[in-house]
Amino acid sequence: MASQFYGGIKFPYGKFMAASIAGYFIKLWTYSVIGGNIAQPFTWHFMAPVIILLIVSGVAVLITNIALEKRKGENKNGTTECIEE
C-alpha cells in the first residue's frame, strides 16, 4: 500500500528505498530492545526505545505531510501533474 502511495505521488525510487531501509532498521532495533526488556516495563532500558519509536514515527508523519503540502502547492501553480484527492 505504501509503495502504491509513493509511486502515485512520483516519489523517487532511490529515496523511497533508503527511507524504507532506515525506517525498518530503527523499528527492528527498538522492537528488539523493547522485547529484551519487557519484564521490566518501567525502566529506562524499556522506555527509551518506546520514546525513540514515537519520535521517529511523528517526524515521519510530519515530513510526509510537508512533502504532500509542497506537492499540492506545485500543482496549484501548474508545474506538475494534478493529484486527485
C-alpha positions as CSV (number, residue, x, y, z in Angstrom):
1,M,0.0,0.0,0.0
2,A,2.8,2.5,0.9
3,S,4.7,1.7,-2.3
4,Q,1.5,2.5,-4.3
5,F,1.1,5.7,-2.5
6,Y,4.6,6.9,-3.0
7,G,4.5,5.7,-6.6
8,G,1.3,7.7,-7.1
9,I,3.0,10.9,-6.0
10,K,6.0,10.2,-8.2
11,F,8.4,9.9,-5.2
12,P,12.0,8.9,-6.4
13,Y,12.6,5.2,-6.0
14,G,16.1,5.5,-4.5
15,K,14.9,7.9,-1.8
16,F,11.9,5.6,-1.1
17,M,14.2,2.5,-0.7
18,A,16.7,4.5,1.5
19,A,13.9,5.8,3.7
20,S,12.3,2.3,3.9
21,I,15.5,0.6,5.0
22,A,16.3,3.3,7.5
23,G,12.8,3.1,8.9
24,Y,12.9,-0.7,9.1
25,F,16.2,-0.7,10.9
26,I,15.0,1.7,13.5
27,K,11.9,-0.4,14.1
28,L,13.9,-3.6,14.2
29,W,16.3,-2.1,16.8
30,T,13.7,-0.6,19.0
31,Y,11.4,-3.6,19.0
32,S,14.4,-5.9,19.8
33,V,15.3,-3.7,22.8
34,I,11.7,-3.4,23.9
35,G,11.3,-7.2,23.7
36,G,14.5,-7.8,25.7
37,N,13.3,-5.6,28.5
38,I,9.6,-6.5,28.5
39,A,9.9,-8.0,32.0
40,Q,10.9,-4.5,33.4
41,P,8.4,-2.1,31.7
42,F,9.1,0.9,33.9
43,T,12.9,1.0,33.5
44,W,14.8,3.4,31.2
45,H,16.0,0.5,29.1
46,F,12.4,-0.2,28.1
47,M,11.1,3.3,27.9
48,A,13.9,4.8,25.8
49,P,13.2,2.7,22.7
50,V,9.5,3.4,23.0
51,I,10.1,7.2,23.1
52,I,12.5,6.9,20.2
53,L,9.9,5.0,18.2
54,L,7.2,7.6,18.9
55,I,9.5,10.4,18.0
56,V,10.6,8.8,14.7
57,S,7.1,8.0,13.8
58,G,5.9,11.5,14.5
59,V,8.8,13.0,12.4
60,A,8.0,10.7,9.5
61,V,4.4,11.8,9.5
62,L,5.4,15.5,9.6
63,I,7.9,15.0,6.8
64,T,5.2,13.2,4.7
65,N,2.7,16.0,5.4
66,I,5.2,18.7,4.4
67,A,6.1,16.9,1.2
68,L,2.4,16.5,0.3
69,E,1.6,20.1,1.0
70,K,4.6,21.2,-1.1
71,R,3.4,18.9,-3.9
72,K,-0.1,20.5,-3.6
73,G,1.4,23.9,-3.9
74,E,3.2,23.0,-7.0
75,N,0.0,21.6,-8.5
76,K,-1.8,24.9,-8.0
77,N,0.9,26.7,-9.9
78,G,0.6,24.2,-12.8
79,T,4.2,23.0,-12.7
80,T,3.4,19.3,-12.1
81,E,0.6,16.8,-12.8
82,C,-2.6,17.1,-10.8
83,I,-3.1,14.7,-7.9
84,E,-6.7,13.7,-7.5
85,E,-8.0,13.6,-3.9
